[in-house]
Amino acid sequence: MLVLADPAALSHIYVKHNYKYPHSAYIQSRLGKVLGRSVVWAQGLDVHASMRKMLNPIFTAEHTRTHEEHIVEAADRFNAKLLEHLQAQGGSAVIDMKQWIRRPTLDVIGRAGFNHDFCCGESQDGREICEVFRAQVKKNITIKGVMRAAVARLYPGIFDLPLPAFKLMDFTRLRIHQLARNYLYRDKQLLGNDLLSVLLRDSVTKGDDEKAMAQLLEHTTTFILTGFETTASALSYGLWMLAKHPKVQERLREEVLSFSGNPNFDDLNGPALPYLDAVCKETMRIFHVNGHTERQASEDDVIPLRFPVRSADGSQVTSIPIKKGQVIVVPGVSVDRLECVWGADAAEWRPERWLDPVQLPASSTMNSGWARLFTFSQGPKSCLGFRLALYEWKFFVLSLIRKFRFMDTGVDIVRKVNAVVNIPQPIIVGREEEGPKLPIQLVAL
């Protein structure tokens, strides 16, 4: 097993020779269990590329704009729920942002995925999904969870065993699959802009069979599962950083209050709100939502390095020979924190670095994904839904900071990578048994 974070090495594996480096057997089995057999799980040029080609039109900038109504509605609902909660406690309260922020992201992804209303996480199915997902994460972040993952690495077939932890994974995936199927049979006209409606209209036009319909349900299920929790995680960490950096928070509040009305997709992707953009990019750089990824060489190869390293004998190494079957681990939590790229303050959350191009690393030393980061991966298997995720993140932060002040609670938080879900989770030091929590004090403005 080889651990790599060098930008040239990642470009070689993920961009130039992506299909020569499929998922490792462990990752492939885990993805199939957690997300189903959709585009994220698919391997090989023929299978994956055809799926990607089918899905690409649903994730363009033009189509992402059609979800503005869903995002605005979800933000308004969430703000109202928060305000009601704070007013009941005198205008200020400590909340677990990790759990609360799932509500609006589940709303958006439900509407965008198959036009389903989760009622800000308060519908029966919304509560079920959030609670089971929370239980799943808590169970797999324990020592036993890590041990299960270690065994699964040696014997990937273990994911098919009827263990309680694996049944939780099945429940969430199958529940969303059932909701999507119910929608399919309930709304025969399929007139919406949601992912399932658009794909099914296209399939009906082409006369695709039932097998193709089942595949579209798999894609929709994956879209929901990957979309709501990853965006919620990135939002919770961003709000936590604003709570810990009050000067940044006040500067951001001044900027968003100076913007009249609600910004649309183009406003949030243009020069109108530069500090919000900087805060977003810095949060995405520091808090990757993917703890690690793995690829496995399908043939012998030589991987180049942008930054040479010293071998045990003192010689300079500029490339690494790889044998067929060798597993390469990419640590998402640190890949965009390299001091050789970002300087001595690489691990520091400092949005100002994005406001001055001189402070940014040379593009040749950075990755090739969105904002020259590895946040959404890069190459043919990069995240399809990154535009929607960024749209949500920026709009939710903007709407929240207009109405609430965020304050640090002073508790010591560490991030631990979940053994199965793989999204780094916030854990309170000394209260590990409580599972993932991110307490932030909110004050209504």
ABEGO torsion letter per residue (X at the ends): XBBBABAAAAAAAAAAAAAABBBBAAAAAAAAAAAEBBAAABBEAAAAAAAAAAAAAAABAAAAAAAAAAAAAAAAAAAAAAAAAAAAAGGBBBBBAAAAAAAAAAAAAAAAAAGBBAGGGABAAAAAAAAAAAAAAAAAABAAAAAAAAAAAABAAAAABBBAAAAAAAAAAAAAAAAAAAAAAABAAGABABAAAAAAAAAAAAGBBAAAAAAAAAAAAAAAAAAAAAAAAAAAAAAAAAAABAAAAAAAAAAAAABBEBBBAAAAABAABAAAAAAAAAAAAABBABABBBBBBABBBBBBBABBBBBAAGBBBABBBBBBGBBBBBBAAAAAABAAAAEAAAABBBAAAAABAAABBBAAABBABBGGBAAAEBEAABBAAAAAAAAAAAAAAAAAAAABBBBBAGBBBBBBBBAAAGBBBBBBBGAAAAEBBBBBBBBBX
